[in-house]
Amino acid sequence: MFVENVSPTGEDLVPKGLDAAAALAVAERMYQILDKAQAYTHEEIEQPIRDLAEALDLKLGQVFGVLRMAIAAQPVTPPLIESMDILGREKTLSRLRQAIGLLTVMSKNGASND
């Protein structure tokens, strides 16, 4: 997670039960949440993430799964919100943009991870 660059595969970014288009929607909305956040703390972003899961009718684990793979390229990480705070805004958003690019290509090809 704390290396200079991570390289998740497109398939890794799609949690079980979602397709690439759904994972892309999560990543794009997460980008909006994180871009607007003043700080990457539980107080600042945990509730918006929970609200996003509810709005998209997804499990919280699916939303965090997309974010975790985009940020760390690992299915298990240290506490994610604290890790994003340590990584910093620029690197976190950059990694999320990279994931959005991969998911955009995959969604055009109709990929899923059922």
C-alpha positions in Angstrom: 0.0 0.0 0.0 2.7 2.4 0.8 4.8 1.8 -2.3 5.0 4.6 -4.9 2.6 2.9 -7.3 0.1 0.1 -7.1 -1.3 -1.8 -10.1 -4.6 -3.5 -9.5 -6.0 -5.5 -12.3 -9.3 -4.5 -13.7 -10.7 -7.9 -12.5 -9.5 -7.2 -9.0 -11.5 -4.0 -8.9 -14.8 -5.7 -9.4 -16.1 -7.3 -6.2 -18.0 -10.5 -6.2 -21.6 -10.0 -7.3 -20.9 -6.8 -9.2 -20.1 -6.1 -12.8 -17.6 -3.6 -14.1 -20.3 -0.9 -14.7 -21.4 -1.1 -11.1 -17.8 -1.1 -9.7 -17.2 2.0 -12.0 -20.2 3.7 -10.5 -18.9 3.1 -7.0 -15.4 4.3 -7.9 -16.7 7.5 -9.6 -19.0 8.3 -6.6 -16.1 7.5 -4.2 -13.9 9.9 -6.1 -16.5 12.7 -5.6 -16.8 11.9 -1.9 -13.0 11.9 -1.4 -12.4 14.9 -3.6 -14.8 17.0 -1.5 -13.6 15.7 1.9 -11.6 18.2 4.0 -9.8 15.3 5.8 -9.7 11.6 5.4 -11.0 10.7 8.9 -13.8 8.5 10.0 -15.8 11.6 11.0 -15.4 13.1 7.6 -16.0 10.2 5.2 -17.4 7.1 6.9 -21.0 8.3 6.8 -20.9 9.4 3.2 -19.5 6.0 2.3 -22.3 4.2 4.2 -24.8 6.5 2.5 -23.3 5.6 -0.9 -23.7 1.9 -0.3 -27.3 2.4 0.7 -28.0 4.7 -2.3 -26.5 2.1 -4.7 -28.2 -0.8 -2.8 -24.9 -2.5 -2.2 -23.2 -4.1 0.7 -20.8 -1.9 2.5 -18.1 -4.5 1.9 -18.6 -4.2 -1.9 -18.1 -0.4 -1.7 -15.0 -0.8 0.5 -13.8 -3.6 -1.7 -13.6 -1.3 -4.8 -11.9 1.4 -2.8 -9.5 -1.0 -1.1 -8.3 -2.5 -4.4 -8.1 0.9 -6.0 -6.0 2.4 -3.2 -3.9 -0.6 -2.2 -4.3 -3.3 -4.8 -4.8 -5.7 -1.9 -7.9 -7.5 -0.7 -6.9 -6.9 3.0 -5.3 -3.7 4.2 -4.6 -1.8 7.4 -7.6 0.3 8.4 -8.5 1.9 5.1 -9.6 5.4 6.1 -6.5 5.9 8.2 -4.3 4.5 5.4 -5.8 7.0 2.9 -5.0 9.8 5.4 -1.4 8.6 5.6 -1.1 8.3 1.8 -2.5 11.8 1.4 -5.1 13.3 -0.8 -3.1 13.5 -4.0 -1.9 9.9 -4.1 -5.3 8.6 -2.9 -7.2 10.4 -5.7 -4.6 9.5 -8.3 -5.0 5.8 -7.5 -8.7 6.1 -7.7 -8.5 7.9 -11.1 -6.4 5.0 -12.3 -9.0 2.5 -11.1 -11.7 4.5 -12.8 -9.8 4.3 -16.1 -9.5 0.5 -15.8 -13.1 0.1 -14.9 -14.2 2.3 -17.8 -12.5 0.1 -20.3 -13.9 -3.1 -18.6 -17.5 -1.7 -18.4 -17.4 -1.1 -22.2 -16.5 -4.8 -22.6 -19.3 -5.9 -20.2 -17.0 -7.6 -17.6 -18.4 -9.0 -14.4 -17.2 -10.9 -11.3 -20.1 -13.1 -10.4 
